[in-house]
């Protein structure tokens, strides 16, 4: 009986971002032909002698099937897929992984014989896994699994605030922004997978839109708190797509800078570590013309700062464009604390701006000099509220509101 030819099974998954998954050569038989069994000779000569014993039948050929744990029709859900072999009539001798160029890929072997790539697989790259087994006669059989990893635009990544190593203000939340929307049914699992060491400070996660989640302390951070956040994306499946890279950041809470800007008294009081450091005359958004110029009331957080900045009202349908100095942004909608030498006569007396908190160049420079991302600027005095999603509006919600169940 001659050796059977291994059959090849190929499957191509469906989906515009699908992994290309092909399984080929799942079974290979020994190179040598199996021996047929022999019975007694039909020659009557020597019939009285004892019969010649039959030869033992050959051992069954080992059957090898190779698959990836968690593989879907679109391929593996992790950049470090677990590759596992199932062997019938034989013993697994090993699993290897190679790239498209035939170069071996380092793997880690578990006690059950399954293997996992030691490092993340490259995106948009073809790989072939091969499992070998031997039967009772020592004949070798091989199974193969070929797949191509998802392309860059098909993988899920995450951006984070603060940055690793950053020193931030006492109001700063932890922000994780995914490159794809996270279905509501998966959001709890995503936050459960994130490790956040807050130094013992109480806080909670809240989804701010479908693609981002924030962790905010119950009260402002104590200065000096060291925080570490780990997002194990490579172990997650988000909306049927794999995470391309883990994130691990550590940051520190700096000095407490809390500014209270009162649009009625036209003053901004800045406290550093609880002590009043400066009272700055300001001019907020005028309230006697366009409602769009009214400064929003509520807790703003410092987002970024620019030594020179063009205040271009044309981007929001207004007819002005003014270059300013020492601009500290406190809302995505365009509210800044900035130098405004033209409004110095009104600062401390009247609100004449387009919504920003105008100060003298000297005072704006001082504030710019101490400002760090996450510092608090709490505006009072107007009936226009700060929005949750206008930059970092996390503190416009009470703690009960922040922790309320989300639908």
TORVEX-524184 format. One line per 10 residues: for each residue z, x, y of C-alpha. Coordinates in steps of 0.25 Angstrom, whole numbers, plus 2048, in hexadecimal, padded with zeros to 3 digits. Each point is the difference from the previous one (the first is absolute). Layout:
<nodes>
Z,X,Y; ...
</nodes>
This chain:
<nodes>
800,800,800; 7FC,806,80D; 808,800,80D; 7FF,7F4,809; 7FB,802,80E; 80A,7FD,80A; 7FE,7F4,808; 800,800,80F; 806,7F5,809; 7FD,800,80F
805,7F6,80A; 7FD,800,80F; 80A,7F8,808; 7FC,7F6,80B; 804,801,80F; 7FB,807,80C; 80C,809,800; 801,801,7F1; 803,80C,7F8; 7F5,803,7F6
806,800,7F3; 7F9,804,7F3; 805,802,7F2; 7F8,808,7F7; 800,807,7F2; 80D,7F9,7FD; 7FF,804,7F1; 7FA,80D,7FA; 800,803,7F1; 802,80D,7F9
7F4,809,800; 800,801,7F1; 7FB,7F5,7F7; 80A,7F8,7F8; 800,803,7F1; 7FD,7F4,7F6; 80A,7FE,7F4; 7FB,804,7F2; 803,7F8,7F3; 7FF,805,7F2
7F3,806,7FA; 7F7,7F6,7FA; 7FC,80A,7F5; 806,7FC,7F3; 802,80E,7FC; 80E,804,7FF; 804,7F1,801; 80D,803,7F8; 805,80A,80B; 808,7FC,80B
7F9,7FA,80C; 7FD,808,80D; 80A,7FB,80B; 7F9,7FA,80D; 800,807,80D; 809,7FB,80B; 7F9,7F7,80A; 7FE,806,80E; 80B,7FC,80B; 7FB,7F5,80A
7FA,806,80C; 80A,800,80C; 7FD,7F5,80B; 803,804,80E; 800,7F7,80C; 804,805,80E; 804,7F7,80C; 808,801,80D; 80D,7F9,803; 7FE,7F6,80B
7F0,802,800; 7FA,7F3,805; 7F1,7FC,7FF; 7FF,809,80D; 807,80C,7FA; 80D,806,801; 80A,7FB,80A; 806,80E,803; 7FB,80D,804; 809,805,7F4
7FC,7F7,7F5; 807,800,7F3; 7F6,803,7F5; 804,7FB,7F2; 7F9,802,7F2; 801,7F6,7F5; 7FE,806,7F2; 7FD,7F9,7F3; 800,808,7F2; 803,80D,807
809,808,809; 7FE,803,80F; 7FF,80F,803; 7FE,7FF,80F; 7FA,7FA,80D; 7F8,808,80A; 7FA,7FD,80E; 7F4,806,806; 7F9,7FF,80D; 7F1,7FD,802
7FE,80F,7FF; 807,802,7F3; 80C,807,806; 80D,7FC,7FA; 80A,7F8,808; 80E,803,7FF; 808,7F5,7F9; 80E,7FD,7FC; 803,7FB,7F1; 80A,7F6,7FD
808,7FF,7F3; 7F7,7F5,7FB; 7F4,809,802; 7FB,7F9,80D; 7FC,808,80B; 800,7FF,80F; 7F9,809,80A; 809,80A,806; 7FB,7FE,80E; 7F8,7F4,807
7F2,7FF,7FB; 7F5,802,80B; 7FA,7F3,806; 7F2,7FD,7FD; 800,80A,7F4; 7FB,7FE,7F1; 80A,804,7F5; 7FF,800,7F1; 80D,7FF,7F7; 7FE,803,7F1
80A,7FE,7F5; 7FF,807,7F2; 807,7FC,7F3; 7FF,805,7F2; 800,7F8,7F3; 808,803,7F3; 7F4,80A,7FC; 801,807,80D; 7F3,7FA,805; 800,7FF,80F
7FC,7F3,808; 7FE,7FF,80F; 801,7F5,80A; 7FC,801,80F; 802,7F8,80D; 7F7,803,80C; 804,7FA,80E; 7FD,803,80E; 80B,7FE,80A; 800,7F7,80C
7F9,805,80D; 808,803,80C; 7FD,7F3,807; 805,7F9,7F3; 80E,806,800; 80C,7FC,807; 807,809,80A; 80C,7FE,809; 803,805,80F; 80E,801,804
809,801,80C; 807,808,804; 7F9,80D,7FC; 807,80A,7F7; 80A,809,808; 7FF,7F7,80C; 80C,7FD,809; 800,7F2,804; 808,7F6,808; 80B,7F7,7FC
7F7,7F4,7FF; 7F5,806,7F7; 7FD,7F8,7F4; 7FA,806,7F3; 7F1,7FB,800; 7F7,800,7F4; 7F1,7FC,802; 7F7,7FE,7F4; 7F1,802,801; 7FF,7F2,7F9
807,7F3,801; 80B,7FE,7F6; 800,7F2,7F9; 80D,7F9,803; 803,7FF,7F1; 800,810,7FF; 808,803,80D; 80E,7FF,7FA; 7FC,80A,7F5; 7FA,809,80B
80D,801,808; 808,801,7F3; 7F8,80C,7FC; 803,807,80E; 80C,809,800; 807,801,80E; 80C,808,802; 806,7FB,80D; 80D,808,800; 808,7F4,7FD
7FA,7F8,80C; 7FE,7F1,7FD; 7F2,7FB,801; 7F5,7F8,7FA; 7F1,7FF,7FE; 7F7,7F6,806; 7F1,7FE,7FF; 7F9,800,80E; 7F3,7FB,7FC; 7F9,801,7F2
7FD,810,801; 80D,805,806; 80F,7FF,7FD; 80C,805,809; 80E,804,7FD; 80A,7FE,80B; 80E,803,801; 80A,7F4,803; 804,807,80C; 7FB,80C,808
800,80D,7F8; 80C,809,802; 7FB,80D,806; 7FF,80C,7F6; 7FC,7F7,7F4; 7F7,807,7F7; 7F6,7F7,7F8; 7F7,802,7F5; 7F5,7F6,7FB; 7F8,802,7F3
7F4,7F7,7FD; 7FB,802,7F2; 7F2,7FB,802; 7FA,807,7F3; 80A,7F7,7F8; 7FB,7F3,807; 7F5,7F6,7FE; 7FD,7F9,80D; 7F7,7F4,800; 7F9,806,7F3
7FE,80E,806; 807,80D,7FE; 808,807,80A; 7FA,80E,803; 80C,808,804; 80F,7FF,801; 807,801,80E; 80D,807,802; 805,802,80E; 80E,804,807
804,7FE,80E; 80C,800,809; 806,7F7,80A; 801,807,80E; 809,7FD,80C; 802,7F2,803; 7F7,7FC,80C; 801,7F1,804; 7FA,7FB,80D; 802,7F3,806
7F6,7FB,809; 804,7F4,809; 7F4,7FA,807; 809,7F7,809; 808,80C,805; 7F4,809,7FF; 808,80C,7FA; 7FF,807,7F2; 80D,806,7FB; 7FF,80B,7F6
80B,803,7F7; 801,80D,7F8; 809,800,7F5; 807,7F4,806; 802,806,80E; 7F8,7FC,80C; 7F7,80B,803; 7F7,7FA,80B; 7FD,7F3,807; 7F1,800,804
7FB,7F6,80A; 7F4,7F9,7FA; 7F5,7F6,803; 7FC,7F7,7F4; 7F5,7F6,7FE; 7FD,7F7,80C; 803,7F1,7FD; 7F9,7F9,80B; 7F1,801,7FC; 7FA,803,7F2
80A,7FD,7F4; 7FA,80B,7F9; 807,80A,809; 80E,7FB,7FD; 808,80B,7F9; 805,7FB,7F2; 80F,7FF,7FE; 806,805,7F3; 803,80D,7F9; 7F4,80A,801
800,80D,7F9; 7F9,80D,805; 7F3,802,7F9; 7F9,80C,806; 7FF,807,80E; 7F5,807,808; 802,809,80C; 7F3,7FA,806; 7FB,7F3,7FC; 7F5,7F6,805
805,7F2,802; 7F3,7F9,7FD; 802,7F1,803; 7F1,7FE,7FD; 804,800,7F1; 808,7F3,801; 7F6,7FA,80A; 807,804,80D; 7F9,807,80C; 808,80D,801
800,80E,7FB; 80B,80A,805; 804,80E,7FB; 80F,802,7FF; 80A,80B,7FD; 80B,800,7F5; 7FC,7F4,7F9; 80A,7FB,7F4; 7FA,7F5,7F8; 809,7F5,7FC
7F7,7F5,7FB; 7F2,800,7F9; 7FC,7F6,80B; 800,80A,80B; 80E,800,805; 805,80E,804; 80B,807,808; 7F7,809,80A; 7FF,806,80D; 7FB,7F7,80B
801,807,80E; 7F9,7F5,807; 80B,7F6,7FC; 80C,808,804; 803,7F7,80C; 801,7F4,7F7; 808,807,7F5; 80E,7FB,7FF; 7FC,7F4,809; 7F4,7F8,7FA
7F7,7FF,7F4; 7F2,804,804; 7FA,806,7F3; 7F6,7FB,7F6; 80B,800,7F5; 805,80E,7FF; 80D,805,805; 7FC,808,80C; 809,80C,805; 7FE,80C,809
7F9,80C,7FA; 80D,807,800; 808,7F6,7F9; 7F4,7FD,7F6; 800,80F,7FD; 80F,800,7FD; 7FE,7F4,7F6; 7F4,806,7FA; 808,80D,7FE; 80B,7FA,7F7
7F7,7F5,7FA; 7FF,800,7F1; 7F8,7F7,7F7; 80A,7F4,7FC; 808,801,80D; 805,7F2,805; 7FB,7FA,80C; 806,7F2,801; 7F9,7F7,80B; 807,7F4,806
7FD,7F6,80B; 7F3,7F9,7FC; 7FD,7F4,7F8; 7F4,808,7F9; 805,805,7F2; 7FD,80D,7FA; 7F8,7FD,7F3; 804,805,7F2; 7F3,807,7FD; 7FE,805,80E
802,80F,7FC; 80E,801,7FA; 806,7F3,804; 809,800,7F4; 80D,7FD,808; 7FB,7F3,806; 805,7FA,7F4; 80F,7FE,7FD; 805,806,7F3; 801,7F2,7FA
7F1,7FE,804; 7FC,80E,7FB; 806,7FD,7F2; 7FC,7F2,7FE; 7F7,7FD,7F4; 7F1,801,803; 7F6,7F6,7FB
</nodes>
